[in-house]
C-alpha cells in the first residue's frame, strides 16, 4: 500500500485554492481612510472646538483615491500582497493630517496640505498606471542601461539651478518645483537589479581572494562601480549627503543579496564612513550639520537659541508616551523644515512615543512585505528589484529618523509618504505599485498539472 506522501498530487484531489485576500485589503483600506479622517477631525476639534467644515470633502477625496487604487488591484493584480496598499494609504493619510495641522500653525504658509493632496492624487494615478501597464516586471530589465543614463541626467539637472537651503537638488520653474533625485532612485534600482542578476555568479564565485574576502573581477564589478561613483560624485557636488547615503546603501544591500557575501557589508560601511567624514570636512553646509549633531544644545550655550535639532528633541521629550494630542503641540517652532524631514517631531510630540512607534512599525511591515515578495519571486531580476525597492524605503526612513533623533547627522531627506514633498510622495506610490505588481506574480498559484 502506498503511503500518503507517495500519492501523486494530481491523484490526491484538487489543490487548495490560493486566497486572493482582496476583501481583507478592502477592509484595511477603509480602516486606513477612517483613521486619517479621525485625525483630521481631531485637529479641528482641538484647535477650534468643532469639526472642520471640509472634513467630509477631505475624507471623500482620500476615500475615492484609496478605493480607486484598490479597484485596480482587485481587477488586475488579484493575488497581490493585501498589506502594501493599505499601509501606503494610511501613511499618506497621516502625512496629510499632520501637514494640515502645521498649516494651521503657519497662516502665512498655509495651503501645503491641499497641495500635498493633489500630489497624492497624481501618485495614485501613477500607481494605477503602473499596475495596469507593467504586466511583467521582467520587461523592465531591457531598459536598465537607458534608465541609468536617464537617472544620471535627472541628477545633473539641479546643478544648473540655484541652491535651496544649501543643496542643489531642486528644479524650480516659476511656482513649480520638484526633486528629480526621487525618481532617479527607482531607475538606479532597476539598473542594479538587472546588472547584478546577470553577473551574480561571477561576482560571487570568481576573482581574487584578498585576506578573507573574495573580490570579483574588475571587468565585472567595474561598470557598476563606475555608475555608482558617477551618481555619488554628482550628489556630492550638489551637497546632497542624504541621497548619497541612500544610493550607497542601496548599492551595498543589492550587492550583498546578489552574492550572499557578508564581507560586502563591512566594506560598504567602511567606505560610507570614510566618504561621510570627507564630505563633512570639505563641505561647509554638511560640516555645520555634523557640528549640530555632535552638540545639539551647543547653540543654546552659545546664546544663539535652540537650533532645529534641539527643538526636535524638546518636542519628542514634551510628547512623552501618549502625546499632547493633534493640534496641541509646539513643534512648529522648528521652523521651515517642520513639514518635511522634521515632521516626525510633530508626530512624536502630539502622538507621543506610542504614535511614533506605530508609524515606524507601519514602515517595518511595508519593508518586510517587500522583502518577502523578493524572496518569493523565482527570477533573479525580480528578486533583486523587489528587495532593492523595499530597501529604498527602509534606508530613507532610517536616514531621516536618525537625523531628526540626533542619532546621525541631519541629511535633509523627506520621510516617505508623510513629509511634504510632491516628488517624494509620487515616487513612493510608484514603488508600492511595482511591489504590488511583483507580489501578484509571486503569489499566483501554479497552473494545474496536466495528467
N, C-alpha and C positions, 0 to 999 in steps of 0.2 A: 504494500500500500504506500502510495506516495505521501510524503509529508506535505503539510500546507505550504511550506516555503518552496516546494518543488513544483507546485501548480503554476502553469504559465499565467501571466497577468490577464491575457485575453480570455482564459477559461475560468478565472476566479470571479467573474461577474463584472458588471460595469464599474469603471473607476469613479471615485467620488468627485463630483464637480468642484472646481475651484471657485470659491465665493468671490464676487466682484467687489463687495464692500462699498458699493455706491450709496446705499441707504445710510450706512454709517457715516460716510463722508458728508452727505446732505445734512444729517443731524448735527455734526460737528461744525459745519459751515454756518448753519443757522445760529448755533450757540455762540460762535465767534462774533457774528454780527450783533447779537443781543448784548454780549459783554461790552463791545465797543460803544453801542448806543447808551448803555447804562453809564459808562464812564463819561460820555458827553453830557448826559443829564446831570450827573453828579457835579461836574464843573459848574454848570449853570446854577444849580441849587446852592452850592457853597459860596458862589460869588454874588448872585443876585437874589437868592431866596426863592427862586422859581425855575421851572423847567424852561430851557432855551426855546424861543419861538420857532427856530428852524430845526429842532431835534428830529421831527418826523421826516423832513427833507433829507437830513443827513443820513438817518437810518435807511430811508428808501434808496438813496444813491449807493450807499455801501452794499445794501442787500441786493440791488439789481446787478452790480458788478460781480458780487460773490456768486449769485445764482447763475449768472451767465457763464462764468468760468466753470462752475460745477456741471452745467448742462452740456458744455462741450466735452468735458472729461467723461461724463456718462455716455455720451454719444460715440466718441472716437477713441477713448482710452479706458475701456471698461474695467480693465484689470490693474489700473494704476494704484499706487500706494494711497490709501484713503486718508493719510495724515498730512501729506505735503500741502495740499490746497488749504485745508482749514487753518493750519499753523500760519501760512502766509497771510491769509485774510485777517487772523487775529492780530498778528504783529503789525500789519498795515493799519488796522483799526486803532490799535493802541497808539501808534505814532500820530495819527490824525487827531486823536483826543488830546494828547499832550501838547502838540503844536497849537491846537486851538486854545488850550489853557494858557500857553505862553503868549499867544496873540492878545489875549485879554489883559495881560500884564504889560504889554508894549503897544499902546494905542497908535503910536506913530509908525510902527512897523507891523501893523495887523494885516491880515489877508493871506498869511502864509499857509494856513490850514486849507483855505479854498483852492489855492494854487496846488498844494500837495494832493488834494483830492483829484484835480484834473490830471496831474501826472500819474496818479494811481490808476485812473481810468485808462490812460494811454498804456500803462504797464499791463493791465488786464487785457486790453485789446491785443497787445503783442503776445501775451500768454496764450490767448485763443488762437492767434495766427500760427504760433509755433506748434501747438498741439495739432492743428489741422494740417499744416503743410509738411512738417517733419515726420513723415510716416515711418522712416527707418533712420535711426541716428547714425548708422554706419555710412550714410551718404555724405555726412559732414567731413569724413576723413579725406575725401577727394579735394577739398578746398582748404586743407590745412596750411599750406605754404602761402596761398593767396591771403588767407586770414591773418597770418603772422605779419605779412607785409602791410596789410591794411591797419592792423593794430599799431605797428610802428609809426605809420603816418598819423594816426589819431593821437599818439603821444607826442609827436613832434609839433603838431599844430599850435598848442598853447604857448610855445616858446615865442611866437610872434605877437602875443597879446600881453597887455600889462599884467603884472602880478596882482593877485588878490590875497590879502592877508599874508603876504610874504612868499607865496608859492605861485608858480606859473602852471596851473593845472586846469584853468578855466578858459573857455572860449566865450567871449562876451560880444554879442551883436545887438546893440540897442538895449531894449528891456529884457531880452532873452539871454540866458547863459546856460551852458551845460559843461559837464566834465567828461571829455572823451575817454579818459583813462578807465572809467567804469565799464565801457563797452569793450575796451581792449583786453580786459582780463578774461572775458569769455573766449575771445578769439585766440588768446595765448594758451588757454587751457585746451582748446581743440588742437592746436599745433603740437603741444607737448604730448597729448594723448596719442595723436597719430604717429609722431616720430618714435616715441618710446615703444609703442605697440609693435612697430616693425623691427626695431633694433633691440628689443628687450633681451634676447638670448645673447647677443654679442656683448651687451652691457654687463650681463650677469656672469657669463661663463668664460669670456676671453679677456686678454690683456695681460698686464704685468702685475705681479704681486709686490707691493711695497709695504714692508713690515707686515701688518695683519690685514691690509686692505688689498682687494683685487681691483686694480684700476683698469677700466676698459680702454680699448684702443683709441688713440686720438682722432682717427678718421671717423669713428662712430660718435664719440662724445663731443668732438669739436664743433660741429654745426649747431647743436642745441646750446652749447655754452656760448657760442658767438651770438646767437639770437638773444639769449638771456642777458649777456653783457651789454648788448646794444640797448635793450629795454632799460636796464638799470642805469646805464650811463645817461640816457635821456632824462630819466626821472631824477637823477642827482642834479643835473643842470637845472631842472625845474624846482629843486629843493623840496621834492615830494617824498619825504622819507617813508611815510606810511605805505604808499603804493609800492615803493621799492621793497620794503619788507614783505609785503603781500606777495609780490611776484617771486621773490627769493624763496619764501616759504612754500609757495605752490610748486616751484621747480623741485625743491628737495623732497616734498611729500610724494610727488608723482614719480620721481626717480627711485625713491625707496619702494613704492608699490610695484614698479616695473621690475626691479632687480631683487627685492626681498633682502637687501643687504643693509644692516643697521649702521654700517660704517659711514654711509652717505649722510645719515642724520648728524653724526658727530662732525663730519667735515662741513656740512651746511651750517650748523650752529656756530662753528668756529669762524667761518668766512663771514657770516652775518654779524658776529660780534666785532670782527676787525673792520668791516665796512661801516658799521654804525659808529664806531669810535672815530674813524677817519672823517666821516661826514660831520659828526658832531663838532670836531675841532675846526674843520675847514669852512663850514657854513655858519655865518653869524646867526641866521634865523634858527637853524637847528640847535646851535650851541646854547641859545637862550632857553630853548625848551629843555635841554638837558640840565641846565642850571636850575630851572624851576623844579625839575623832577628831584634833583639831589637835595634841594632845600625848599619844599613847598611853602613854608612860612617865612622864608627869608625876606620877602618883600615887605612883610609886616614889621619885622625887626628893623628894616632899613627905613621905615617911615613912609613907604610908598603905598601902603594899604594892601589888602588881600588881592593876590592875583587870581587867575581863573582856577588853577589847581586848588588853591586854598579855599576859595568859595565853594568849589565842588565838594571838598572834604567836609566843610561845615554843613553843607546840605545833606550829605549822607549821614552825618552824625545827628543832625536835628531830626531826621526821619525816624530813627530808631527801628524797632521791629515791625510796626504796623503802619507807620507813616502819619502824616498830618491830614491826609485827605486831599483829593484832587481840588486844586484851586486855593489851598491854604498854605502853600509853601512860599519860599522867597528865593528860589534858585535863579530867578530872572536877574539877580544881582551879578551873576557870572558874566553877563554882557552879550556880545554879538554872537558867540558860539553856543548860546543856551539852547537853540533849536537844532543844532547839528550834532557834533560829537558829544557835547556836554548835556544832551537831552537825558542821558542816564542819571544825571544828578537830580533832575526833576522827578524822575521815576523813583529814585532812592529816597528822596525827601518826602514825597507825597503818597507813595505806596509802601514805603518802608523796605526793610530787608526782605520781608515776605514777598512783596511785589517784584523786587529786583531779582530774587532767586527764581520766581516763577517765569520771568522773562528769559533768564538765562537757560532755564530748563526747556522752554519752547525752542530756543536756538539749538540746544543739545539734541533734542528729539529730531529736529529738521536735519541736522548734520548727520546724525546716526542713521536716519532713514535713507539719506543719500548714499552713505557708505554701504548700507545693506543692499541697496539697489545695485551698486557696483559689484559687490561680491556675488550677487545672484546672476549677473549677466555672464554669458559664456564667451563673448568675443572680447579680445584684449583691449581694443579701442574703446568699446563701451564701458568696460570695467574701469579703465583709467580715466575716462571723461567724467563718469558719474562721481567717482571719488574725488577727482580734481575740482569739480563744481561745488561739491559739498565742502571740500576743504577751503575754498574761497570764502564761503560764508563763515566757517568756523574761525579761520585766521583773521578775518576782518573783525569779528566780534571780539576776539582776544586782543587785537591791537588797539581797538577803540576803548574797550573796557579797561584794559591795563593802563592806558594813558589817563583816563578820567579818574581812576582809582589810585593814581600815582605809583603803580607797580612798575611801569616802564615809561620812558619819555613820551610826551604827547605827540601824536602824529598828524592830527587834523583830518582823519578819515571820518566817514559817516557810518552810523550804526545801521545795518541792513534793515530795510522796511520801516524803521521807526523814525530815524532822523530826517530833518528837512533836506530835500535834495531830489530833484526830478530825475537826474541821470541815474542816481543810486537806486531809487525805487523801481524804475523801469528795468534796469539791468537785473535786479534781483527777481523780478517777475519772470524774466526770460530764463534765468537759471532754474527757477522752480518748474517752468514749463518743460524744459529739457529733462529734468529729473522725473517729472510726471510721465513724459513720453517713454523714457528708458525703463522706468519701473513697470509700465504697462507691458513692455516687451519681456522684462524679466519674470513677471508673474503670470504670463499667459500659459494656459495648460498645454501640455504636449498633445499633438494630434493623435487620434485613436489609432492603435496598431491595426494594420491590415492583416486579416487572417490568411 
